[in-house]
């Protein structure tokens, strides 16, 4: 493979951003900073554009190559909620290979058979087949004894448990969060405390077992307080969030906008502000798209009958850059949320610009303005709650192992 050099780049490194160059040889980052270029090197002058680690999107529900590449994503943590469920080694192995070389899929195997929350799946065999974590999927494991076994078994294997944090009893049948908006629209709603109850139980179990617990989405003030306190006392817990729960409140559901029907549902404005505070103080570890594309047959329905979920892969980067411009986080912190921390959680050698790392790179023009539109997104579906929002910043080049994808 020909050597490739990026010059005049704004490099996003661990803990800092600085100008410099980056050299790729044999698909691997060979040098960073002020470098001597080999005679046969192919040079790309970035003229001040951002060069960052390509995004690792943790918790994706559908393999969507076009959307991922448009959003600067080269690796995904695939949720177990597939057809068939990722609870069998053959299925896990197949899912790990289907996207290569253009998209690397890191399967999150089902913690229980068929995601039913009863019998443990064969975690060790699924790990050998390529699973990088185990998860509860879209649902919560109601039986505390089963969840404790999941955590114990995963701990023995060195796997993180990726959990959905909503008490299934309180949230059953709900499509919204209790409050003025749900009442005015007449929607079936659950109290926000459903999240805190689930988090509290799972944190206690994680603390007792010593297991690594990742709460895929935390969206309430009470939930963040519990995670913050658990981290302070040494519990091995991380948590994630999507841009939707940082930037939108339940007011976005007004007029029964089914594109704003999400899981967990959008919260009150006070919870949204608590999420922004948790982002700023480091409580939140992962920013993910929650990519769950839904066609019109699932979204063009009455709100309560529509399927929850949003297409988020293509908009994740631009919305994250908006958080940087609004000074909630720095640029290097954004890529810790988008790449460094997801890679660490999944135990993969990627996610950073450093010598010896795979050359998974995204070139970003942070000044490019565009408008999010359901009809113009290139992915499988355009069901985004950000339809019509003007944003700034796009992936203009994308590389996986030094090979150009975009």
VENWO-V398089 format. One record per residue. SS is DSSP state (h for helix, s for strand, l for the rest). PSI is psi in radians with two decimals (none if undefined). Layout:
<<SS/PSI> <SS/PSI>>
This chain:
<<l/2.32> <l/2.45> <l/2.56> <s/2.29> <s/2.37> <s/2.14> <s/2.82> <s/0.76> <s/2.72> <s/1.73> <s/2.30> <s/1.82> <s/3.05> <l/1.91> <l/-0.02> <s/2.84> <s/2.43> <s/2.73> <s/2.66> <s/-2.92> <s/2.85> <s/2.32> <s/2.30> <s/2.27> <s/2.28> <l/0.70> <l/0.11> <s/2.58> <s/2.12> <s/-0.61> <s/2.70> <s/2.50> <s/-2.25> <l/1.96> <l/2.69> <l/2.16> <l/2.32> <l/2.77> <l/-0.61> <l/0.30> <l/2.47> <s/2.23> <s/2.36> <s/1.98> <s/1.95> <l/-0.21> <l/0.80> <l/-0.02> <l/2.81> <s/2.35> <s/2.05> <s/2.86> <s/2.40> <l/2.62> <s/2.47> <s/1.86> <s/1.94> <s/2.08> <s/0.80> <s/2.44> <l/-0.21> <l/2.46> <l/2.01> <l/1.49> <h/-0.83> <h/-0.78> <h/-0.72> <h/-0.84> <h/-0.70> <h/-0.49> <l/0.11> <l/0.42> <s/2.26> <s/-0.18> <s/2.49> <s/2.54> <s/1.86> <s/2.17> <l/2.68> <l/-0.17> <l/1.18> <l/3.09> <l/1.82> <l/2.92> <l/2.53> <l/1.19> <l/0.18> <l/2.42> <h/-0.61> <h/-0.72> <h/-0.71> <h/-0.82> <h/-0.73> <h/-0.74> <h/-0.52> <h/-0.34> <h/-0.30> <l/-0.41> <l/-0.23> <l/2.56> <l/-0.05> <l/-0.43> <l/2.11> <s/2.15> <s/2.18> <s/1.78> <s/2.45> <s/1.86> <s/2.66> <s/2.35> <l/-0.56> <s/2.73> <h/2.26> <h/0.32> <h/0.52> <l/-0.19> <l/0.38> <l/-1.19> <l/2.34> <s/2.45> <l/2.94> <l/1.43> <h/-0.79> <h/-0.75> <h/-0.70> <h/-0.62> <h/-0.76> <h/-0.47> <l/-0.10> <l/-0.04> <l/2.36> <l/-0.15> <s/3.01> <s/2.63> <s/2.80> <l/-0.04> <l/-2.59> <l/-0.21> <l/3.00> <l/2.47> <l/1.91> <l/-0.60> <l/1.96> <h/-0.58> <h/-0.69> <h/-0.77> <h/-0.66> <h/-0.72> <h/-0.70> <h/-0.83> <h/-0.72> <h/-0.81> <h/-0.78> <h/-0.67> <h/-0.75> <h/-0.53> <h/-0.12> <l/0.40> <l/2.53> <l/2.61> <s/2.12> <s/1.96> <s/2.53> <l/2.23> <l/1.45> <l/2.13> <l/2.05> <h/-0.51> <h/-0.80> <h/-0.64> <h/-0.09> <l/2.18> <l/-0.07> <l/2.54> <l/0.03> <s/3.00> <s/2.38> <l/2.38> <l/-3.02> <h/-0.75> <h/-0.84> <h/-0.69> <h/-0.80> <h/-0.61> <h/-0.16> <l/0.59> <l/2.56> <l/2.18> <s/2.71> <s/2.60> <l/2.59> <l/-0.42> <h/-0.24> <h/-0.59> <h/-0.83> <h/-0.66> <h/-0.79> <h/-0.74> <h/-0.79> <h/-0.80> <h/-0.81> <h/-0.56> <h/-0.73> <h/-0.70> <h/-0.69> <h/-0.69> <h/-0.71> <h/-0.61> <h/-0.32> <l/0.19> <l/2.77> <l/2.16> <s/2.22> <s/2.06> <s/1.88> <l/-0.72> <l/2.13> <l/2.30> <l/0.05> <l/2.71> <h/-0.74> <h/-0.67> <h/-0.76> <h/-0.67> <h/-0.71> <h/-0.76> <h/-0.76> <h/-0.79> <h/-0.69> <h/-0.73> <h/-0.70> <h/-0.52> <l/0.18> <l/0.18> <l/2.43> <l/1.32> <s/2.46> <s/2.86> <s/2.74> <s/3.06> <s/2.82> <s/2.79> <h/-0.54> <h/-0.73> <h/-0.19> <h/-0.54> <h/-0.25> <l/2.55> <l/-3.13> <h/-0.19> <h/-0.45> <h/-0.25> <h/-0.14> <h/2.55> <h/0.37> <h/0.75> <l/1.80> <h/-0.34> <h/-0.31> <h/0.19> <l/1.79> <l/2.95> <l/2.05> <l/2.79> <l/2.80> <l/2.58> <l/-3.12> <l/2.81> <h/-0.61> <h/-0.64> <h/-0.66> <h/-0.75> <h/-0.65> <h/-0.61> <h/-0.75> <h/-0.67> <h/-0.70> <h/-0.57> <h/-0.79> <h/-0.62> <h/0.04> <l/0.06> <l/-0.67> <l/2.31> <l/-0.46> <s/2.33> <s/2.08> <s/2.80> <l/-0.44> <l/0.52> <s/2.04> <l/1.26> <l/2.35> <l/2.29> <l/3.06> <h/-0.48> <h/-0.31> <h/-0.33> <h/-0.52> <l/1.06> <l/2.91> <l/2.54> <h/-0.86> <h/-0.40> <h/-0.22> <l/2.81> <l/2.44> <l/2.70> <l/2.81> <s/2.68> <l/2.07> <l/-0.19> <l/-0.69> <l/-0.38> <l/-0.13> <h/-0.84> <h/-0.85> <h/-0.70> <h/-0.61> <h/-0.72> <h/-0.54> <h/-0.63> <h/-0.57> <h/-0.81> <h/-0.60> <l/0.06> <l/0.51> <l/-0.61> <l/2.85> <l/2.94> <h/-0.72> <h/-0.58> <h/-0.66> <h/-0.75> <h/-0.27> <h/-0.71> <h/-0.60> <h/-0.40> <h/-0.95> <h/-0.92> <h/-0.73> <h/-0.69> <h/-0.74> <h/-0.73> <h/-0.67> <h/-0.14> <l/0.68> <l/2.59> <l/1.47> <l/-3.14> <l/0.01> <l/2.65> <l/1.77> <l/2.56> <l/2.37> <l/-0.24> <l/2.66> <s/2.52> <l/1.15> <l/1.80> <s/2.56> <s/2.29> <s/2.24> <s/2.25> <s/1.76> <s/-0.16> <s/-0.13> <s/2.04> <s/2.50> <s/2.96> <s/2.25> <l/2.25> <l/2.34> <l/-0.48> <l/-0.22> <l/-0.18> <l/2.49> <l/-0.12> <l/-2.97> <l/-0.48> <l/2.79> <l/0.57> <l/1.30> <l/2.38> <l/-0.09> <l/0.31> <l/2.19> <l/-0.09> <l/2.22> <s/2.34> <s/3.09> <s/2.28> <s/2.23> <s/2.62> <s/2.14> <s/-0.35> <s/2.56> <s/2.36> <s/2.40> <s/2.01> <l/0.60> <l/-0.15> <s/2.31> <s/2.30> <l/-0.44> <l/none>>
